[in-house]
Amino acid sequence: MSAIDLAELRSHFSGELLTAADGERYDAARVVYNAMFDRRPTLIARVANAADVAAALKFAQARALPIAVRGGGHSVAGYSSIEGGLLIDLSAMKAIRVDAAARRVVVEAGANWGELDRETQKFGLATTGGRLTSTGVAGFTLGSGSGWLERLCGLACDNLLSAKLVTADGQLLTASATENAELFWGLRGGGGNFGVVTEFEFRLHPVGPLILGGLILHPRDRAQDVYRFYREFMQSAPPEVGGGVVLMHAPPAPFVPPTLQGRPAVAIIAAYFGDPEKGAEVLAPLRQFGSPAVDIVQPMPYLALQSMLDAGNPHGRRNYWRSENLSSLPDEALDALIACAATATSPFSVLILQPGGGAVAAVPEDATPLGGRSAPWQYHCYGIWTEGDDAGHIAWVRSTEQALRPWSRGRMSLNFISEVTDERVRAAFGTEKYQRLVALKDKYDPTNLFRMNQNITPTSRNHG
């Protein structure tokens, strides 16, 4: 960047502009969650408001700079960073306004779920958010938004009431069910394809401040029995029950017996979002089954549940993910999950089985771009490591995806997938919905300025 170029932008820019010449501040600003991406933007525009976003977009287009947009920086596919282009960094935009009486919250796009939850929990309210507090509100919601509350409250995108965004031509638009309704449909799962969303308005639900939740841990050799019992338990579980089963290595935590620490284990994450006394009755079968090595299910703040996985998922590890909806969960599928976990190439890698149903399944398939709502189960295969052979860890994730393909049904949120190809994008939405998204792309971003994402290719750039 020439000094003249930057001086011109700074003259009408409220936020901070960083280049490599800014040393440590620049390096800190370009760090993202997934250490597989160590990119060096030509310019980082740390915007303070929507006007800054519009100025940054105009600047980039005038100089043919490719752009990336970062909210929380958690994109596993690397969309939160860019090599040699302009990074629009929303992380300074964190204003949160709770209307407890109306059960609504308005939040700027740089906030993460820990920050949002802290504000809404002051009033005993919440909406479906990420399972790590550092997950950004923006990308999570635009990609659909799966969290512990989803069986009771729906996905994050189901609770989105309106959004404000800056389009490629610098317009500031509001999208809701009554204003720019088709665009609003596209934002609830179509990713950051149509503009830079600067503000979200969500519906809130009575949750907490105390809920019943925690972890139940068994040695890995009990995995088959635990899986089968959990499968049967969830068939009749009410929507207030959230959680899943994780094949993992037991953490080196004080509550874990020394003989199990660092060893392969199977964990049930259990939560009940309702009356704790009723929850104790509902979750009792999970806690009583099979003499678990650890049972720390107890009344806890909702905020504690939301931060429970933070310590085991720090910034700076290398991540490669595959996830999919499952059409059924026969014994053969359970056995395949266990066999795949046994060959994991890193002690940090996990294989998660997550129940569907409830409020997610109650929303019509065509209500949002992503479908798959009737899927009874999902799996998430997360390859996570700190060093060594990337290729070997990636191969494990891919081999797990192949092993589970007989029971996979498609339409999975692209937020949970590394290396999102055009073919996978089309398959995720299906032909009819994909064409609706292309029509929106043609209207709001015909030159594909917003392409560092789970990209919907506009007609003018689609040659096949």
N, C-alpha and C positions, 0 to 999 in steps of 0.2 A: 504494500500500500504506500502510495506517495504521501508525503506530508500534506500536500495540497488537497488530495482526496479526503483524507481524514479530517482536516480542518473544516472542510465544507460540511461533512456529515456532523461533526461535533457542534457546529453552529446551531443546529436545531435538533439536538439529541439530548435527552435528559439523563439517560443511563450512562454506562461505562463502556468504552471501546478499548479492546485489548489486542495487541499484536505480540509476536515473539519478542519484540524489543522490551516488553514489560516484564520479562523474566519470570519470577516466581508466581506473580499474580496470574499471568497468562497460563503457566503450567498447571496451576491449581484449577483454573476455570475450564480447562479442556479435559480434565479427568472424568471418566464415566464409570458406572458400576461394573461393567464387563471388561476385564483387563485384556481381553483379546483385541480391543480397539484402542490403539495409542496414536491418535491422529492429531495433526497439527493444522488447524484452520488458519487461513490467511488473516482472518479477522473474526474476533468474537464480539458480538454486540449484546451486551448485558442490558436488555431493555427494561425500562421503568414503567412503561404504559403502552397503550395501543398505538399512540402516535409514533413512538419509537419503532414499533414493529413496522408500521407503514414506511417510515423513513429508511429503515434497513432494507426492506424489500425493494424499494425504489433504487437505492444505492446498488444493490446486488444486480438488479436487472440492467441497469445502465452500463455495468462493467462485465456483464456475462459471467458473473460469479455464481457457481452452484451454491445452494443453501441447504442447511440442515436446521432443524428446530429441536430444542431440548427443553423439556419440563423438568422431570426428576432425574433424567439421565440413566434410566434403567433398561432401555431397549436392548434386548438380548441379541438382536440382529444388527446392532451398531448404528441405528438411525439417529442416535443422539450426538453423533460426532461426524466430522467431515475432514477430509484431507484437502487442504489448499483452497477451500471455499469460505463462505460466510456462515458462521454458526450464530443463529438467533437464540440466545440463552434467556429463558423466561424465569430463571430461578430467583430473581429479586422481586418478582411479582407475587406476593404472598398474602395479600389482604383477604380476610375471611369475615363475613358478616352473617351472623345467625339470627333468624327470626323464629324464636322458639314458639310463639303463639301460632304462627302459620306452618310450623314444621318445615322450614325452608332454610337453605344456606346458599350464599353466593360466595364463590371462592375464585381467586385469581389462579392463573395456569401454572405459576411457579411453585405452588404449595405441594407438599407431599401429604400422604395419608395420616402420618403421625400428627402433623400440624393441624390438619382438618379435624381429626378425631378429638384432639384435646379441646378444641373450641366447642364442638357439638356435645361432647360429654358433660360439659358444665351444666347442660340442661337435660341430661339423660336421654340424648338423641344421637342417632347415628344413621349412616347410609352405607351400603356395601362398598368396602374399600379394600385396598391391597393387603396381602398377608405379611408384608414387610412395611414398617413405618416409613422407610425411605423411598418407597415407590411413589412416583409422581402421579398426581391426580389426572393430569391431562392425557398422556399417552395411554394410561390404564383405561380411562373412560372411553376414549375415542376408539380403542380396540375391543371394547365390549365391557370388560371389568368383572372378573371373577374373584369372589372373596368369601370369607366364612359365613357372611350373612345371606348369601344368595338364595338358599332354599326358602328362607323366610321373606326376604325383601326384594328378590330379583337381582339382576346384574346391575353394575353401576350405570350402564347406559339406559336401563329400564327406569332408573330414578332421575335421569336427567330431564329437567323441565325447560331449560333454555340455555343457549350458549351465545357468546359474542365472539366474533372472529374478524380478522383482517384478511381480505382476499388478495389475490395476486395483483390486482389493479389498485390496491390501497384503500378500498372501501371498508368501512366498519359496519358489519351486518349483525342483526340479531336473528337467531333461528330458534323456533319453538313450534309447538303444535299448531299455532295460529298465525305465525309469521315465518315466511320462507320454510314452509312445512316440509317440502321435499328435501331441502338441504338439511333440515333437522333430522329427517329419517337417515340420511347418509352419514351424518356425524355420529350416530349411535352404533358404531361398529365399523365404519368405513375408513377409520384412521385419519391421519392428518393430510388428506388428499385435496382438501378444498379451501384451505386457508390456515392461518395461525389463530387458533382459538385462544383468547386471552382471559375469558371468564366463563365459569360454569355455574348454573343454578341447579341444586339438587333437592329432591324430596327427602325429608328426614323421617325416621321411625323411632318410637320409644324403645330404646335398648340401653340396659345398664342403669346407673353406673356399675352395678355389680351383676355379673353373670356367673353361671356355673361352667367351668371349663378346665382344661388341662391336658395332661399327657398320661397315657397308659403304655407301658413298655414291656415287651416280651423278648426272650432270646430268639434269634432267627430260626432256630429249629422248630419253633412253634408257628411259623408263618402260615403254613397250610391251614391249620386249625383256626387261627385268628382270622384269616381271610374269609373262610367259609362261614364262620359265625357272624362276622361283620356284614357279609352279604345278606344273610338272613335277617339280621337285626334291622338293616336299613330298609328292607321291603315294607315294613310297617311303621317306620320312624316318622314322627310328625315333622312338619317343616321347621319347627324351632330347633331341630338337631342339625348342627353343622360339624364339619370336620373331614377326616379322611384317614387312610392308612398309609404309612410311609415305611418303605424298606430302606434302611439307613444304617450307619454305624452309631452306636450309642455315644452320646456326648460325654466328655470327661467332667461331668458335673457332680457336685456333692450328693445330689439325690439319687444318683445311679450307683448300684453296687460296684465295687472295684473290679469284680470278676467280669462285669459286663461292659465297663467303660472301654470305648474304642473298638468294641466287638460288633459284628453284624447283629442287627436287632430288627424287630418289627414294632412300630409305634402306632398307636391309635391317638389321633388328636380329636378330642371330643369337646363339644360345646353345646350348651342349651340356652337359647335366647328367649327366656320367659321366666316364670316364677321359679326361683331356685329350688323350692321344696318339691314342686312338680318335676323339675329337672332331675332331682336326685332319684326319683322313682323311675323316670324314663331311662336314665343312663346307668342305672344299677346293673342291668345284665352285662353291659360292656365291662364294668369294673369287677364283676364277680367271676367272669369267665377265665378259666385257665390259670388261676393264681399268678397274676402278673408280677414281674420283678419290680416294677415301679408303678405307682398310682398316685399322681399328684393332681387329680381332678378335685377341684374345690371351688368355693365361691371366690371370685377374683374380680378386680376391675376389668371392664371391657378393654380398657387401654392396655392392661397387662396381657390379655389374650392377643391383642393386635401386635404386640411387640415380642411375643414369645419366640418367634423364629429369627429375630434380628441377630442374635449373637452367633448363630450358626451360618449366617449368610452375609458376611461382611463385604464391603466394597473391596475391589482389588483382586478377586479371584477370576479365573478364566471360566467362562460358561458357554455351553453348547446344549441346546434344548430341542426336544421333540415332544409333542403332545397330541392327543387325539380323543375324540368321542368314541365310545364303545357301544355297539349295538346290543351286546349281551355280555354276560359274565359267567360262562360255564366253568366247570372245574379246570378244563384245559387251558382257559385263559389265565386263571389264577396260577396254575403251575408254570405257565410261560413267564408271567411276571416274576415269580420267585426265581426261576432259572436265570433270567436276565440279570436280576439284581446280584446273583451270586458271582457273576463275571464282571461286575463293575470295576473299572480301572482306577478309581480314586476313592478314598474313604469319605470324601466330601460329597460324592455323587449320591443322588436319591432317586427312587422310583415311587411315585405317589399314585394312589388310587383314590379317586374323589367321587362321591355320590352325586347324582343329579336329582331331578324331580323338583317338587315344591313350586315356588314362585317362578323359577326359571322356565319350567315346562308349561306354566299357565299362560305365558305370553304367546300370542299367535306367531307362527313362523315368519310371516311376512311383515311383522311389526318393526323389525330391525334388519339391517343387511345380513348379519350372520344368523344362521339357523342352528340346526342341531339341538334344539331346545328339548326335544323329547328323549335325548340320549340318557339312559339310566346311569351311565358311569363315564368317567374320563380317566385317562392315565396321563401322567406328566413324567417324562424321563429327562432329568437334569444332570448332564455331565458337568461336574464342577471340580476344578483342580487348581493347583498353585504353580506347578512347574512340571517339566518333563515333555513327553511326546504328545503334542496336540493331536496328531493324526490318530493315535491309539485311543484316546479318550473320545474323539469324534466318532470313530468307528464303532465304539461300544453303543453310543446313543443311536446310531443309524441301524445297527444290528437289532437293537431292541424294537425299534419302529417296525422293522421287517417281521420280527417274530410275532408281533401283536397285530399285524395287518389282517389276519383272518376275521378279527372281531371289530375292526375299525370301521367307522361309518362316515367320516368326513365332517365338514362344516365346523372345524375347530377354529377358535379365535387365533388369529395370526400373531397375537402378542406373545404366545408361548412357543414360537417356532423360530429357530435360527435359519438363515439362508432361505428367505421367502422368495421363491421363483414366481414368474408370471403365471405358470401353470398352476402352482399351488394357490395363488390369489384367486384365480378364476374358479378353482375347485372349491375353495372355502365359501364363496358366495353363491355359486350355482349360476347358470346361464342367465336366468331372468333378472335376478338381483344385480348381477354384474353389469348387465346392460343399463339398468337404472343408475348405477354408480358411474358408468361411462358418460351417460347423459349429464349428470351433475358435474363431472370433470370437464366435459366440453364447455359447460356454461361458466364455471368459476375458475378453471385453470387450464385453458386450452393448450398452452405451451408446455405444460407439465413442469412448471417451476417447482412445485412441491412433489418431488420424486424420490427424495431420501426418506422412504416410508414403505409401507405395504402397498405398493403402487398400483393405482388404477390408471391405466394408460389411456390418454385422451385419443379420440378418433384421429386427429391430425398427426399423432405420433405412433399410431398403431398400424404396423405394416403386415400384420398377419392375423 
